[in-house]
Every structure is written in structure tokens, then in C-alpha cells.
Amino acid sequence: MTVERAILLIVGALVLASVLLAVYHNLNWLWLTGILGAHLIQASFTGVCPVVMTLKKMGLPTKEGFAKPG
């Protein structure tokens, strides 16, 4: 598994979980969905994502040309 696939899996699971929690528990869980969306926009401009940095430190490889190595 690469960093790129792992981040898609993690963010996708969090969005799905927050929507399901909003539907079946409390609408305030939609705040998590909004925060994740805002972070994805921010990360696309700055390239800064704590989860990506953590995954790289764990030794997951990056796909060349998709993300900066390091």
C-alpha cells in the first residue's frame, strides 16, 4: 500500500463514518465532514498534511510523480 492509497482510504472512511453518524445519531457529526473537506482543500494548496507525514514516517512508499518524496 502506498501513502496515496492509504490517505484515500483513511479520509474516505472518516467521511463515510461521519455521514452515517450524522444520519443515525446526531447532525453535529457533519462538522467532521466539513473539516475534512476544508483540510483537503488546504492540503491541495500547501502540500501539508499531518496524516501523510505520519504515513511516510511509518515507511509507506510514495508513488513517484503523485507526491513529493521526503
Buried (B, 14 or more C-beta within 10 A) or exposed (E): EBBBEBBEEBBEEBBEEBBEBBEEEEEEBBEBBEEBEEBEEEBEEEEEBEBBEEBBEEEBEBEEEEBEEE
